[in-house]
């Protein structure tokens, strides 16, 4: 079932573009404001015990961790954005503050104008490749 657009973000694509912009700015609270109260992250590095915290609280704790701060203080360059109803995928070139370069694909499910669910796939960018195509 497609999500309900909000007046502020009329399409799921607009919402995800804003989410990426807020992440790129390093403003974790502004980023968190776009997550629904029942937000679920499928990232295996996020410790989410539903009896102790919501998925949103667990994701924020992750972003405030040392690696999370390295991410939010780095840079994000969006290469591709794909949408299908309430799902939006973003292919990014991420460089952490400490210099780690990664190719990432984040998939978001939107519900009621907010991010309801998140999956991601992350791959370090190697210094050399065996083909001329690169990661992007």
DSSP file (Angstrom, degrees, kcal/mol; ACC not computed):
  #  RESIDUE AA STRUCTURE BP1 BP2  ACC     N-H-->O    O-->H-N    N-H-->O    O-->H-N    TCO  KAPPA ALPHA  PHI   PSI    X-CA   Y-CA   Z-CA
    1    1 A X              0   0    0      0, 0.0     0, 0.0     0, 0.0     0, 0.0   0.000 360.0 360.0 360.0 125.8    0.0    0.0    0.0
    2    2 A X        -     0   0    0      1,-0.1   110,-0.1   109,-0.1    83,-0.1  -0.247 360.0-106.7 -63.7 153.5    1.5    3.4   -1.0
    3    3 A X        -     0   0    0    107,-0.1     2,-0.6   108,-0.1   108,-0.1  -0.282  30.1-105.0 -76.3 165.5    2.2    5.9    1.7
    4    4 A X        -     0   0    0    110,-0.1    -1,-0.1     7,-0.0     7,-0.1  -0.835  36.7-130.1 -91.3 119.2    0.2    9.0    2.3
    5    5 A X        -     0   0    0     -2,-0.6     2,-0.2     5,-0.2     5,-0.2  -0.331  18.0-136.9 -66.3 151.1    2.1   12.1    1.1
    6    6 A X        -     0   0    0      3,-1.5   107,-0.1   107,-0.1    -1,-0.1  -0.650  21.5-113.0-100.8 165.0    2.5   15.0    3.5
    7    7 A X  S    S+     0   0    0     -2,-0.2     3,-0.4     1,-0.2    -1,-0.1   0.864 119.0  49.9 -63.6 -34.7    2.0   18.7    2.5
    8    8 A X  S    S+     0   0    0      1,-0.3     2,-0.5     2,-0.1    -1,-0.2   0.885 124.6  26.1 -72.6 -38.6    5.7   19.2    3.2
    9    9 A X        -     0   0    0      1,-0.1    -3,-1.5   104,-0.1    -1,-0.3  -0.831  69.4-175.0-127.9  91.3    6.9   16.3    1.1
   10   10 A X        +     0   0    0     -2,-0.5     2,-0.3    -3,-0.4    -5,-0.2   0.698  69.4  33.9 -65.9 -20.3    4.3   15.5   -1.6
   11   11 A X  S  > S-     0   0    0      1,-0.1     4,-1.9    -6,-0.1     5,-0.1  -0.914  80.9-117.2-131.1 161.0    6.1   12.4   -2.9
   12   12 A X  H  > S+     0   0    0     -2,-0.3     4,-2.3     1,-0.2     5,-0.2   0.866 117.2  56.5 -61.1 -35.6    8.2    9.7   -1.4
   13   13 A X  H  > S+     0   0    0      2,-0.2     4,-2.6     1,-0.2    -1,-0.2   0.910 104.8  51.1 -63.5 -42.5   11.1   10.8   -3.5
   14   14 A X  H  > S+     0   0    0      1,-0.2     4,-2.1     2,-0.2    -1,-0.2   0.916 110.3  50.2 -60.2 -42.8   10.9   14.4   -2.0
   15   15 A X  H  X S+     0   0    0     -4,-1.9     4,-2.4     1,-0.2    -2,-0.2   0.925 112.3  45.8 -62.3 -45.4   10.9   12.9    1.5
   16   16 A X  H  X S+     0   0    0     -4,-2.3     4,-2.7     2,-0.2     5,-0.2   0.882 109.9  53.9 -69.7 -37.3   14.0   10.8    0.8
   17   17 A X  H  X S+     0   0    0     -4,-2.6     4,-2.2     1,-0.2    -1,-0.2   0.919 111.4  46.7 -59.9 -41.3   15.8   13.6   -0.9
   18   18 A X  H  X S+     0   0    0     -4,-2.1     4,-2.5     2,-0.2    -2,-0.2   0.902 110.1  53.0 -67.0 -40.6   15.2   15.7    2.2
   19   19 A X  H  X S+     0   0    0     -4,-2.4     4,-2.3     1,-0.2    -2,-0.2   0.933 111.2  46.1 -58.9 -47.1   16.3   12.8    4.5
   20   20 A X  H  X S+     0   0    0     -4,-2.7     4,-3.0     1,-0.2    -1,-0.2   0.895 111.4  52.6 -64.1 -40.3   19.6   12.5    2.6
   21   21 A X  H  X S+     0   0    0     -4,-2.2     4,-1.7    -5,-0.2    -1,-0.2   0.907 110.7  47.2 -62.4 -41.6   20.1   16.3    2.7
   22   22 A X  H  X>S+     0   0    0     -4,-2.5     5,-1.2     2,-0.2     4,-0.6   0.890 113.3  47.9 -68.6 -38.6   19.6   16.3    6.4
   23   23 A X  H ><5S+     0   0    0     -4,-2.3     3,-1.3     1,-0.2    -2,-0.2   0.933 110.3  52.8 -63.4 -45.2   22.0   13.4    6.8
   24   24 A X  H 3<5S+     0   0    0     -4,-3.0    -2,-0.2     1,-0.3    -1,-0.2   0.840 105.8  54.3 -58.8 -35.1   24.5   15.1    4.6
   25   25 A X  H 3<5S-     0   0    0     -4,-1.7    -1,-0.3    -5,-0.2    -2,-0.2   0.652 109.6-125.1 -75.5 -14.3   24.3   18.3    6.8
   26   26 A X  T <<5 +     0   0    0     -3,-1.3     2,-1.4    -4,-0.6    -3,-0.2   0.519  64.2 139.9  82.9   4.7   25.2   16.2    9.9
   27   27 A X     >< -     0   0    0     -5,-1.2     4,-2.1     1,-0.2    -1,-0.2  -0.666  26.7-179.7 -86.0  91.0   22.0   17.3   11.7
   28   28 A X  H  > S+     0   0    0     -2,-1.4     4,-2.7     1,-0.2    -1,-0.2   0.873  77.8  51.5 -62.7 -40.5   21.0   14.1   13.4
   29   29 A X  H  > S+     0   0    0      2,-0.2     4,-1.7     1,-0.2    -1,-0.2   0.917 109.9  48.7 -66.0 -41.8   17.9   15.5   15.1
   30   30 A X  H  4 S+     0   0    0      1,-0.2     4,-0.3     2,-0.2    -1,-0.2   0.885 112.9  49.6 -63.3 -37.5   16.6   17.0   11.9
   31   31 A X  H >< S+     0   0    0     -4,-2.1     3,-1.7    -9,-0.2    -2,-0.2   0.934 109.1  51.8 -62.2 -47.9   17.2   13.6   10.2
   32   32 A X  H >< S+     0   0    0     -4,-2.7     3,-2.0     1,-0.3    -2,-0.2   0.779  94.7  71.0 -63.0 -28.5   15.4   11.8   13.1
   33   33 A X  T 3< S+     0   0    0     -4,-1.7    -1,-0.3     1,-0.3    -2,-0.2   0.703  94.9  55.8 -62.5 -17.9   12.4   14.0   12.7
   34   34 A X  T <  S+     0   0    0     -3,-1.7    81,-3.0    -4,-0.3     2,-0.4   0.428  88.4  94.5 -94.4   0.0   11.7   12.2    9.4
   35   35 A X  E <  S-a  115   0A   0     -3,-2.0    81,-0.2    79,-0.2    21,-0.0  -0.776  77.6-122.4 -93.2 134.6   11.6    8.8   11.0
   36   36 A X  E >   -     0   0A   0     79,-3.1     3,-1.7    -2,-0.4    20,-0.1  -0.287  24.0-111.3 -68.9 159.5    8.2    7.4   12.1
   37   37 A X  E 3  S+     0   0A   0      1,-0.3    19,-0.4    18,-0.1    18,-0.2   0.802 120.3  46.9 -63.4 -29.2    7.7    6.4   15.7
   38   38 A X  E 3  S+     0   0A   0     17,-0.1    -1,-0.3    16,-0.1    -2,-0.1   0.049  84.8 157.9 -99.5  24.5    7.5    2.7   14.7
   39   39 A X  E <   -     0   0A   0     -3,-1.7     2,-0.4    76,-0.1    16,-0.4  -0.156  23.4-162.1 -52.7 138.6   10.6    3.0   12.5
   40   40 A X  E     -a  117   0A   0     76,-1.7    78,-1.8    15,-0.1     2,-0.4  -0.994   5.0-164.4-126.3 131.0   12.5   -0.3   11.9
   41   41 A X  E     -a  118   0A   0     -2,-0.4    78,-0.2    76,-0.2     7,-0.1  -0.960  10.7-163.4-114.1 136.1   16.0   -0.7   10.7
   42   42 A X        +     0   0    0     76,-2.9     2,-0.4    -2,-0.4    77,-0.1   0.300  49.6 126.3 -96.8   7.3   17.4   -3.9    9.3
   43   43 A X    >   -     0   0    0     75,-0.2     3,-1.7     1,-0.2    -2,-0.1  -0.538  57.3-145.5 -66.8 122.0   21.0   -2.9    9.6
   44   44 A X  T 3  S+     0   0    0     -2,-0.4    -1,-0.2     1,-0.3    -2,-0.0   0.645  94.3  63.9 -68.1 -12.6   22.6   -5.7   11.7
   45   45 A X  T 3  S+     0   0    0      2,-0.1     2,-0.7     1,-0.0    -1,-0.3   0.517  82.1  90.6 -87.0  -5.2   24.9   -3.2   13.4
   46   46 A X  S <  S-     0   0    0     -3,-1.7     2,-1.0     2,-0.1    13,-0.1  -0.828  73.5-142.1 -96.6 117.6   22.1   -1.4   15.1
   47   47 A X        +     0   0    0     -2,-0.7     2,-0.6    11,-0.2    14,-0.1  -0.666  28.8 172.2 -81.5 105.5   21.3   -2.8   18.5
   48   48 A X        +     0   0    0     -2,-1.0     2,-0.8    -7,-0.1     7,-0.1  -0.893  13.6 175.2-123.3 102.8   17.5   -2.7   18.8
   49   49 A X    >>  -     0   0    0     -2,-0.6     3,-2.6     5,-0.1     4,-2.1  -0.910  20.2-154.8-101.1 105.5   15.9   -4.5   21.7
   50   50 A X  T 34 S+     0   0    0     -2,-0.8    -1,-0.1     1,-0.3     5,-0.1   0.702  92.5  59.7 -58.0 -19.6   12.2   -3.6   21.4
   51   51 A X  T 34 S+     0   0    0      1,-0.1    -1,-0.3    -3,-0.0     3,-0.1   0.669 115.8  33.0 -80.4 -14.4   11.8   -4.1   25.1
   52   52 A X  T <4 S-     0   0    0     -3,-2.6     2,-0.3     1,-0.3    -2,-0.2   0.709 127.7  -1.1-110.8 -28.7   14.3   -1.3   25.9
   53   53 A X     <  -     0   0    0     -4,-2.1    -1,-0.3     4,-0.0     2,-0.1  -0.990  68.8-102.7-159.4 158.3   14.0    1.2   23.0
   54   54 A X     >  -     0   0    0     -2,-0.3     4,-2.3     1,-0.1     5,-0.2  -0.368  40.6-108.0 -77.1 166.5   12.1    2.0   19.9
   55   55 A X  H  > S+     0   0    0    -16,-0.4     4,-2.3   -18,-0.2     5,-0.2   0.862 122.3  54.3 -61.9 -35.3   13.7    1.4   16.5
   56   56 A X  H  > S+     0   0    0    -19,-0.4     4,-2.3   -17,-0.2    -1,-0.2   0.927 108.9  47.0 -64.6 -45.4   14.0    5.2   16.1
   57   57 A X  H  > S+     0   0    0      1,-0.2     4,-2.3     2,-0.2    -2,-0.2   0.898 112.5  50.3 -63.7 -40.2   15.8    5.5   19.5
   58   58 A X  H  X S+     0   0    0     -4,-2.3     4,-2.0     2,-0.2   -11,-0.2   0.899 110.2  49.6 -64.9 -40.7   18.2    2.7   18.6
   59   59 A X  H  X S+     0   0    0     -4,-2.3     4,-2.2     2,-0.2    -2,-0.2   0.905 111.0  49.6 -65.7 -40.9   19.0    4.3   15.2
   60   60 A X  H  X S+     0   0    0     -4,-2.3     4,-1.5     2,-0.2    -2,-0.2   0.905 108.4  52.7 -64.2 -40.9   19.7    7.6   16.9
   61   61 A X  H  < S+     0   0    0     -4,-2.3     4,-0.5     1,-0.2    -1,-0.2   0.905 108.8  51.4 -60.1 -40.2   22.0    5.9   19.4
   62   62 A X  H >< S+     0   0    0     -4,-2.0     3,-1.3     1,-0.2     6,-0.6   0.921 108.0  50.8 -61.5 -44.7   23.8    4.3   16.4
   63   63 A X  H 3< S+     0   0    0     -4,-2.2    -1,-0.2     1,-0.3     9,-0.2   0.754 110.2  50.6 -67.3 -22.7   24.2    7.8   14.8
   64   64 A X  T 3< S+     0   0    0     -4,-1.5    -1,-0.3    -3,-0.2    -2,-0.2   0.483  92.0  99.4 -90.9  -4.0   25.6    9.1   18.1
   65   65 A X  S <> S-     0   0    0     -3,-1.3     4,-2.8    -4,-0.5     5,-0.3  -0.269  95.1 -98.2 -72.6 167.6   28.1    6.2   18.4
   66   66 A X  H  > S+     0   0    0      1,-0.2     4,-1.8     2,-0.2     5,-0.1   0.921 126.5  43.0 -55.1 -45.1   31.8    6.8   17.3
   67   67 A X  H  > S+     0   0    0      2,-0.2     4,-2.2     1,-0.2    -1,-0.2   0.904 112.4  53.9 -69.8 -37.6   31.2    5.2   13.8
   68   68 A X  H  > S+     0   0    0     -6,-0.6     4,-2.8     1,-0.2    -2,-0.2   0.904 109.4  47.6 -59.7 -41.9   27.8    7.0   13.5
   69   69 A X  H  X S+     0   0    0     -4,-2.8     4,-1.6     2,-0.2    -1,-0.2   0.866 108.3  55.2 -67.3 -35.3   29.6   10.4   14.1
   70   70 A X  H  < S+     0   0    0     -4,-1.8    27,-2.5    -5,-0.3    -2,-0.2   0.893 112.1  45.1 -62.1 -38.9   32.3    9.4   11.6
   71   71 A X  H >< S+     0   0    0     -4,-2.2     3,-1.7    25,-0.2    -2,-0.2   0.955 113.8  46.2 -66.8 -51.7   29.5    8.9    9.1
   72   72 A X  H 3< S+     0   0    0     -4,-2.8    -1,-0.2     1,-0.3    -2,-0.2   0.696 112.4  51.6 -71.4 -17.8   27.5   12.0    9.8
   73   73 A X  T 3< S+     0   0    0     -4,-1.6    -1,-0.3    -5,-0.2    -2,-0.2   0.357 104.7  71.7 -95.9   5.4   30.7   14.2    9.8
   74   74 A X  S <  S-     0   0    0     -3,-1.7     2,-0.3    -5,-0.1    22,-0.2   0.099  89.2 -88.0 -95.8-148.9   31.7   12.8    6.4
   75   75 A X  E     -B   95   0A   0     20,-3.0    20,-2.5     2,-0.0     2,-0.4  -0.939  24.6-160.3-131.2 153.5   30.2   13.4    2.9
   76   76 A X  E     -B   94   0A   0     -2,-0.3     2,-0.5    18,-0.2    18,-0.2  -0.995   4.2-173.4-134.3 125.6   27.5   11.8    0.9
   77   77 A X  E     -B   93   0A   0     16,-2.2    16,-2.6    -2,-0.4     2,-0.4  -0.964  20.0-140.7-121.0 114.7   27.1   12.1   -2.9
   78   78 A X  E     +B   92   0A   0     -2,-0.5    14,-0.2    14,-0.2     3,-0.1  -0.585  24.2 173.1 -76.2 128.3   23.9   10.6   -4.3
   79   79 A X  E     +     0   0A   0     12,-3.2     2,-0.3    -2,-0.4    13,-0.2   0.769  66.0   7.2-101.3 -38.0   24.5    8.9   -7.6
   80   80 A X  E     -B   91   0A   0     11,-1.6    11,-2.7     2,-0.0     2,-0.4  -0.993  53.1-166.7-147.2 150.0   21.1    7.3   -8.2
   81   81 A X  E     -B   90   0A   0     -2,-0.3     2,-0.4     9,-0.2     9,-0.2  -0.977  11.6-175.5-139.6 125.7   17.6    7.4   -6.7
   82   82 A X  E     -B   89   0A   0      7,-2.8     7,-3.1    -2,-0.4     2,-0.4  -0.952   3.5-167.4-124.2 139.8   15.0    4.9   -7.7
   83   83 A X  E     +B   88   0A   0     -2,-0.4     2,-0.3     5,-0.2     5,-0.2  -0.977  16.5 174.0-132.9 143.9   11.3    4.8   -6.5
   84   84 A X  E >   -B   87   0A   0      3,-3.0     3,-2.2    -2,-0.4     2,-0.3  -0.806  66.4 -66.3-145.8 100.3    8.5    2.3   -6.6
   85   85 A X  T 3  S-     0   0    0     -2,-0.3   -73,-0.2     1,-0.3    -1,-0.1  -0.376 123.3  -3.3  56.4-114.4    5.3    3.4   -4.8
   86   86 A X  T 3  S+     0   0    0     -2,-0.3    24,-2.9    -3,-0.1     2,-0.4   0.339 121.2  85.1 -92.8   8.5    6.3    3.5   -1.1
   87   87 A X  E <   +BC  84 109A   0     -3,-2.2    -3,-3.0    22,-0.2     2,-0.4  -0.921  51.7 179.9-112.7 135.4    9.8    2.2   -1.6
   88   88 A X  E     -BC  83 108A   0     20,-2.4    20,-3.0    -2,-0.4     2,-0.4  -0.999   8.5-161.9-134.1 131.3   12.8    4.5   -2.5
   89   89 A X  E     -BC  82 107A   0     -7,-3.1    -7,-2.8    -2,-0.4     2,-0.4  -0.920   3.3-163.9-113.2 139.1   16.4    3.3   -3.0
   90   90 A X  E     -BC  81 106A   0     16,-2.7    16,-2.4    -2,-0.4     2,-0.6  -0.987   7.2-156.7-126.2 125.1   19.4    5.6   -3.0
   91   91 A X  E     +BC  80 105A   0    -11,-2.7   -12,-3.2    -2,-0.4   -11,-1.6  -0.903  28.3 179.3-101.2 115.1   22.8    4.7   -4.3
   92   92 A X  E     -BC  78 104A   0     12,-2.5    12,-2.4    -2,-0.6     2,-0.7  -0.842  36.6-138.9-122.2 152.7   25.4    6.9   -2.6
   93   93 A X  E     -BC  77 103A   0    -16,-2.6   -16,-2.2    -2,-0.3     2,-0.4  -0.956  34.9-169.7-102.6 110.9   29.1    7.5   -2.5
   94   94 A X  E     -BC  76 102A   0      8,-2.8     8,-3.2    -2,-0.7     2,-0.5  -0.880  14.6-173.8-108.6 132.9   29.9    7.9    1.2
   95   95 A X  E     -BC  75 101A   0    -20,-2.5   -20,-3.0    -2,-0.4     6,-0.2  -0.984  20.0-140.9-123.0 118.4   33.2    9.1    2.6
   96   96 A X    >   -     0   0    0      4,-2.7     3,-1.7    -2,-0.5   -25,-0.2  -0.252  28.2-105.5 -71.6 165.2   33.5    9.0    6.3
   97   97 A X  T 3  S+     0   0    0    -27,-2.5    -1,-0.1     1,-0.3   -26,-0.1   0.843 123.4  54.9 -58.6 -33.6   35.2   11.8    8.2
   98   98 A X  T 3  S-     0   0    0    -28,-0.1    -1,-0.3     2,-0.1   -27,-0.1   0.495 125.4-101.7 -82.1  -2.8   38.1    9.4    8.8
   99   99 A X    <   +     0   0    0     -3,-1.7     2,-0.3     1,-0.3    -2,-0.1   0.435  69.4 146.8 103.1  -0.5   38.4    8.8    5.0
  100  100 A X        -     0   0    0     -5,-0.0    -4,-2.7    24,-0.0     2,-0.4  -0.560  35.7-150.7 -69.6 127.2   36.8    5.4    4.5
  101  101 A X  E     +C   95   0A   0     -2,-0.3    24,-2.7    24,-0.3     2,-0.3  -0.869  20.0 175.4-104.5 133.8   35.0    5.4    1.1
  102  102 A X  E     -CD  94 124A   0     -8,-3.2    -8,-2.8    -2,-0.4     2,-0.5  -0.975  31.1-139.5-137.3 148.0   32.0    3.3    0.6
  103  103 A X  E     -CD  93 123A   0     20,-3.2    20,-2.4    -2,-0.3     2,-0.4  -0.941  36.7-176.8 -99.4 126.7   29.3    2.5   -2.0
  104  104 A X  E     -CD  92 122A   0    -12,-2.4   -12,-2.5    -2,-0.5     2,-0.4  -0.930  25.0-162.7-127.7 150.1   26.0    2.2   -0.3
  105  105 A X  E     -CD  91 121A   0     16,-2.3    16,-2.1    -2,-0.4     2,-0.5  -0.977  14.1-170.9-127.3 118.4   22.4    1.4   -1.3
  106  106 A X  E     -CD  90 120A   0    -16,-2.4   -16,-2.7    -2,-0.4     2,-0.5  -0.924   4.4-161.9-108.7 132.9   19.8    2.5    1.2
  107  107 A X  E     -CD  89 119A   0     12,-2.9    12,-2.4    -2,-0.5     2,-0.4  -0.966   9.5-170.0-116.2 129.1   16.2    1.3    0.7
  108  108 A X  E     -CD  88 118A   0    -20,-3.0   -20,-2.4    -2,-0.5     2,-0.5  -0.938  14.5-153.3-121.1 139.8   13.5    3.1    2.6
  109  109 A X  E     -CD  87 117A   0      8,-2.3     7,-3.2    -2,-0.4     8,-1.6  -0.957  18.5-152.4-108.0 130.8    9.8    2.3    3.0
  110  110 A X  E     + D   0 115A   0    -24,-2.9     2,-0.4    -2,-0.5     5,-0.2  -0.842  16.7 175.3-106.4 137.4    7.6    5.3    3.6
  111  111 A X  E >   - D   0 114A   0      3,-2.7     3,-1.6    -2,-0.4  -108,-0.1  -0.984  68.9  -7.7-141.9 131.0    4.3    5.3    5.5
  112  112 A X  T 3  S-     0   0    0     -2,-0.4  -107,-0.1     1,-0.3     3,-0.1   0.839 128.4 -54.8  54.5  37.8    2.1    8.2    6.4
  113  113 A X  T 3  S+     0   0    0      1,-0.2     2,-0.3  -107,-0.1    -1,-0.3   0.558 121.3  88.6  78.8   8.7    4.7   10.7    5.1
  114  114 A X  E <  S- D   0 111A   0     -3,-1.6    -3,-2.7  -110,-0.0     2,-0.5  -0.887  88.1 -89.3-132.8 164.9    7.6    9.4    7.3
  115  115 A X  E     +aD  35 110A   0    -81,-3.0   -79,-3.1    -2,-0.3    -5,-0.2  -0.634  42.4 172.2 -75.9 122.2   10.3    6.8    7.0
  116  116 A X  E     +     0   0A   0     -7,-3.2   -76,-1.7    -2,-0.5     2,-0.3   0.738  61.3  12.9-100.8 -30.1    8.9    3.5    8.3
  117  117 A X  E     -aD  40 109A   0     -8,-1.6    -8,-2.3   -78,-0.2     2,-0.4  -0.994  58.5-162.9-153.1 151.6   11.6    1.0    7.4
  118  118 A X  E     +aD  41 108A   0    -78,-1.8   -76,-2.9    -2,-0.3     2,-0.3  -0.998   7.8 176.3-144.0 134.3   15.2    1.0    6.3
  119  119 A X  E     - D   0 107A   0    -12,-2.4   -12,-2.9    -2,-0.4     2,-0.3  -0.946  13.8-172.0-126.0 151.4   17.5   -1.6    4.7
  120  120 A X  E     - D   0 106A   0     -2,-0.3     2,-0.4   -14,-0.2   -14,-0.2  -0.999  18.7-160.6-146.7 153.2   21.1   -0.9    3.6
  121  121 A X  E     - D   0 105A   0    -16,-2.1   -16,-2.3    -2,-0.3     2,-0.4  -1.000  18.9-169.9-128.7 128.0   23.9   -2.6    1.7
  122  122 A X  E     + D   0 104A   0     -2,-0.4     2,-0.4   -18,-0.2   -18,-0.2  -0.969   8.5 178.4-127.8 133.3   27.4   -1.2    2.2
  123  123 A X  E     - D   0 103A   0    -20,-2.4   -20,-3.2    -2,-0.4     2,-0.1  -0.989  28.3-125.2-136.3 126.9   30.6   -2.0    0.3
  124  124 A X  E     - D   0 102A   0     -2,-0.4     2,-0.7   -22,-0.2   -22,-0.3  -0.419  29.7-119.9 -63.7 142.2   34.0   -0.5    0.9
  125  125 A X        -     0   0    0    -24,-2.7   -24,-0.3    -2,-0.1    -1,-0.1  -0.778  29.3-135.8 -86.6 118.2   35.5    1.0   -2.3
  126  126 A X        -     0   0    0     -2,-0.7     3,-0.0     1,-0.1    -1,-0.0  -0.363  11.6-124.6 -73.9 154.3   38.8   -0.8   -3.1
  127  127 A X  S    S+     0   0    0      1,-0.1     2,-0.3    -2,-0.1    -1,-0.1   0.823  96.4  27.4 -66.9 -29.4   41.8    1.2   -4.1
  128  128 A X        -     0   0    0      2,-0.0     2,-0.3     0, 0.0    -1,-0.1  -0.970  69.6-161.9-132.6 147.5   42.1   -0.8   -7.3
  129  129 A X        -     0   0    0     -2,-0.3    -2,-0.0     2,-0.1     0, 0.0  -0.893  25.2-132.3-125.0 159.3   39.6   -2.7   -9.4
  130  130 A X  S    S+     0   0    0     -2,-0.3     2,-0.3     2,-0.0    -1,-0.0   0.415  93.0  47.1 -89.7   1.9   40.0   -5.5  -12.0
  131  131 A X  S    S-     0   0    0      1,-0.0     3,-0.5     0, 0.0    -2,-0.1  -0.930  81.6-123.3-136.9 163.9   37.7   -3.6  -14.4
  132  132 A X  S    S+     0   0    0     -2,-0.3    -2,-0.0     1,-0.2    -1,-0.0   0.357  89.7  88.1 -87.8   8.1   37.5    0.0  -15.6
  133  133 A X  S    S-     0   0    0      1,-0.1     3,-0.3     2,-0.0    -1,-0.2   0.773  71.6-160.4 -82.7 -26.3   33.8    0.4  -14.6
  134  134 A X        -     0   0    0     -3,-0.5    -1,-0.1     1,-0.2    -2,-0.0  -0.098  40.0 -69.3  70.9-176.4   34.3    1.6  -11.0
  135  135 A X              0   0    0      1,-0.2    -1,-0.2     0, 0.0    -2,-0.0   0.584 360.0 360.0 -89.3 -11.9   31.6    1.5   -8.3
  136  136 A X              0   0    0     -3,-0.3    -1,-0.2   -33,-0.0    -2,-0.1   0.396 360.0 360.0-127.6 360.0   29.4    4.2   -9.8
